[in-house]
């Protein structure tokens, strides 16, 4: 397996994936504090701190005709509820996501606050949405072709420091959304994208379902790729910050173990059963043999980063919402230089 290195290694390939930046080793103390401005947290859609959003036709950075012509002539990448197109305009690469489900499109078109909120989000760990095109039934987004799911599937996850960097990025993105009073509600490895140019992870394709539309709940809650990532409340269409914490715990488990959250030919199929279930509990199975977490030795104890992260995942994956930590109360985990270059 190809080795992963830090920026200070002269042999590092400059593709961004292997260049996750160094972060403080106290995993969650490194969060950038985001002030809870009243106009942001109370009503993001009417906030004066953000520029006027691109809602409707003819207001986006790419003309409607350009997108319509490209969509008509090209074949996109189909997903469970949408089709994604990649194209270049004025020297810049964009992604256009068109909804396949008519109920979802009508839901977004009828509630402009949803599109306004997505367009006005500005954070380094949240994928940029440039505009919503109502007639074209889709969003114009930042082009980020690589997902965390692809890294897991190809067994190309970085070593310890890179994995911590991804987890910090996800948590920082969630903190921002929650401080804006938004719930992602669809957090999974396919919706964590890697920005190659900056070596950071970004959250994508969330904050759509507010739980009020039955057809939308059905369309967005029955996708097979949600298995293992969503708690019962999220699958039932209820919106709560604790839903995202559960999903964060599932992703944390995937990142630490290097294994998919769900595998049909595995028994048990759900990865969390090896973490929590008394019959199948096996933390050794959750160990990725391709990396080694350095232990921190002190006079009184030995800190084991991998087990600490698995403990964090277990807390986040609690069955009841009140037992899960909030994004502001995630435990501070001391991880002392967990990089293995060998």
N, C-alpha and C positions, 0 to 999 in steps of 0.2 A: 504493500500500500504506500502511496506517495506521502512523504512527510510534509508537515505543515510547520512554518517558521514565522518568526516575528519580523517586523520591519528592519530590525538592526542586523539581520542576516543578509550578507551580500548575495546569497543564492536565491533569495526570495523572488518568486515570479510576480511581476507587477500586473496582476489581474484583479486585485481588489479583494478576492475571496480570501486569500491567505494573509491579507494585511489588516486584520482587525486590530484596532489601536489598543495600546496598553490602558488599563483602567486601575483605579485603586483596588486593592485586594479585599477590602471590606465590600462585599458584593453590593449591598443596598445602601451603604453610606455614600456611595458615589453618585446617587441620584441628584440631578440638578433640581433644586426646589423651584416649583412653578407657582407663582403667586396666584391666589384665587381672586382675580378681579371680579367685582360684583357683576359687571356687564358681560363677562365671559361665562361665568358659572350659572348665572340666572337665565340668560337667554342668548345663546351664541349667535342665533340667526339675526338678532336685532342689534348686535354689538357694534358700536362705533369705532372700536379699536381695529377692525378689519376693513379691508378695502371692499368696495361693492362687488358682490359675487356675479359670476357669469351665468345667469339663469335665463333660459329661453334661447331662441335661435338668433344667430348673427352676432352674438356678444362674446363668443369664445375666441381663443387665440388662433383657432383654425376654422376657416369658413365651412359652413354646412355642406356646401356643394362638394368640397374636397373630400370630406368624410363620406358623404353619400356615394360619391363616385367610387371611392376605394372599396367600401363595403359591398357594393354591387358587383365589383369585378374580382374581388379576392375572397379566398376562403380563410376564415378565422380559426382560432383554437377554441373548440366548444368546451364548456364547463357544465356543471350540474344545472345552473340557472341562467347562464349568460354565454355569449360568444365574444372572444377578445380578438381585436385586430391590431396589428402593428404597422405603422406607416411613418414616413418622413415628410415633414413640412418645414420649409424655410431653414433647412439644415439641422432640424431638431427631430429626434425620434419620440413619437408619442404612442400611447396605447389607448384604444377606444373600446370600452366595454359596453356591449349592447345586451339588454335583458331579453331572454327568450320567453320568459313567463309574462303574459299580458297583465296578470293581476299585480305583479311586482311593479311593472312600468306605470300602470294607472295609479297605484298607491303613491309612488314617488312624484308623479306629475301632479297629483291632487294636493300633495302636502309639500309646498315649496321649502318649508323649513328644513326638511331632510337634506335636500340638495344644497341649500344655503350653508348648513352646518358643515357638510363635507368639503365644500369649496373653500370655506374660510378657515379650516384647520391648517395651522402652520406649526410644524414641529419636525425636528430632524429625524425622528423615529416614527413618523406617520407618512405614508405615501401621499404625495401631492395629487389632489384632484383639481384640475384646471377649470373645468366647466361641465355643466349638465346641458345636454342637447335634447330638448323635449320632443321635437318632431322625429329625431333619430333614435330616440328611446335609449340613451346611454350616456356614460360619463367619459370625458377625455382625461386621461391619467398620465402620470409619470411612467416612463418606460423602465421597468425593472423585471427582466426575464427570469431571474434565478430565485427560487424559493427554498426555504429551509427543508421542505419536503423532498426536493430534489437532492439536496446534500445528504439527507438521511437514506434515501433510496439507493443512491450511488455509493454509499459508505464513504462520503467525502467530507464529513464533519471535521472542523479544525480540531487542534489539540486543546488542552484545558483552558488556556487563556482566551482563545477564540470562542469557546463555548460559553464561558462566563460573559464575554463581551456581548454575545447574542442575547443571553438572558437579561443582562442589564438594559440593553436596547429595548427589548420587549416590555420590560417593567416600566421604563421611562415613558414609552409611548402610551402604555395603559394609564400611568399616573396623569399624563396630560389629558387624555380623553375623560377620565373620571373627574378631574378638576374642572373640565368643561361640562360636567353633568351629562356625559355621553357614555353609553355602554356599547362596546364593540359587538358582543353577543355572537360572534362567529369566529372566534380566535382558534386557529389551528395552524399546523405547519405549512399548509399551502397558502395561508394568508400572512405569513411572515416572509417578506422578500428581502433579498440582499442587494444593497447598493454597491456594486463592484468598485465604482470610482472612489467612494469614501470609506469602504470597508465597514459599513454599518447595516444593521437590520431595521426594517420598517414594517409597521402594521398596515394592512391593506384590507379593503372590501368589508368593512364593518359599519356599525351604527345605522343600519338600514331599517330593521324591523322594530317598531315600537310596541308590538304586541296587540294592537287594536284590530287589525284586519285578519279575519280567519283564513282567507285564501292565501294571503301573504305568509302567515304563520305556517301553513301547510307546505307552501312552496319552499320556504327557507329552512324548515326544521327537519325535513325528511331526507336530506342528502346523506348518502352513505359515508362520505368522507368526514362527517361529523362524529362518527362513532368513536367513543373514547375521549373526545375533547369537550363534549357538552354535558353539563349536569342535567338532571331531570327538569329543573325549573326552566332552563333554556330551551330544551326540547318541547316543553309544554307551551312555549311562547311567552313566558313571563320574563320581564326585563329587570335585571338587578346587577349591581356592580359585582356581587359575589359570583355571578356566572363567569365573568372574565377571570376571576381568581382561580376558579376550578380549571378553566382552560389553560391558564398559566402553569398550574401544577402539572397538567398533562404534558405540556410542551417541555417543562423542566425535566420530567421523567424521560422523555424521548432524547433530549440533548445529553443528559448524563449517561444513559445506557447505550445510545447509538442504535436503538431498536425502534421499529414502528409501533405506534400506540395500539394498533389493531392488526392482527394477522389471522386470517381464516384457518390456516393449517396449523396454528399454534394452540396448545391447550395448557392453560386457558388462553382464549383469543385476545383478551384485553390485557395490556401491559400492567395496568394498575393492580391487577389481581396478585402479581408477584410482589407488589409493594405492601398491600393492605390485607389481602385475604389470608385468614389463618391456615387454611388448607393448602394453599399454593404459595404462601409467602416464601420468597427466595431472593434475598437481596444480592446474592452472588450472581444470579442470572442477569441482574440489572447492571453488571459491571462490563464496561467496554474494554476489552483486552488490548485495544489499539492505543490506549492512552494510560497514563499513570498520574494520579493526583498525588502531589507531594504532601506528606503529613507534616504537621507542625508540632514539634516536641517542646513541651514545657516541663517545669519541675513537678507539676501536679497532674498533668493529663496529656493525652495525645489527641490533637484535633485532626479529624479525618474529613476533609472537604467533601468527598463523594457522599459519605453517609450524612453529612450535614445537609447537602442539597437534596438527598432522598427524603430526609426528614421534612424539609421545606415542602417538597412535592406532596408528601403525605398530609400535611396540614392543609394545603390548598385543595386537595382532593377530598376533603371531608364531605360526607353525605349531606349534612345539614348546612345550610348557608351561614347560620350564625357561628358555626365552628371554624369557618374560614377567615383568615386575616384580611383586613382591608389593604388596599395598595399602600397606604401610608403606615401600616403597622406590620409590614413584612419584616421578619426577623433579620437583624444584621448578622451576616455570616462572615467570619474571618477566614480568608483563604490566602495562605502565604505562598506566593509565587508558584502557582500550580502548573507551571509549564514544564513539559518534558521534551527535550529536543532530540532524544536518542531514537 
